[in-house]
Amino acid sequence: MVSGGLLYTLGSQNRLSSSARTVLQYLGLLILGMAVFAYNSTLAWPSYWALLPVIASVLVMAAQRDNKLLQQSWLQWCGNVSYSLYL
């Protein structure tokens, strides 16, 4: 939550080119996908491994791009209920 707040506060003026934002978005999505499939119960948690999905999420948010994949209704629903399910 802190990373998202810092990104909002410090990155309110996105001066990146469109191609740089595209690279950031897809890099973030790739890292998130790798974390989903690579993480297992043998990793110590919480540890520095928790930073990888946080950094990937910040990259996706910093890109500030519309993406048809991320606008899917089932993904929007997962995002809306994920914190409640976590608790």
Secondary structure, 3 states (H helix, E strand, C coil): CHHHHHHHHHCCCCCCCHHHHHHHHHHHHHHHHHHHHHCCCCCCCCCHHHHHHHHHHHHHHHHCCCCCCCCCHHHHHHHHHHHHHHC
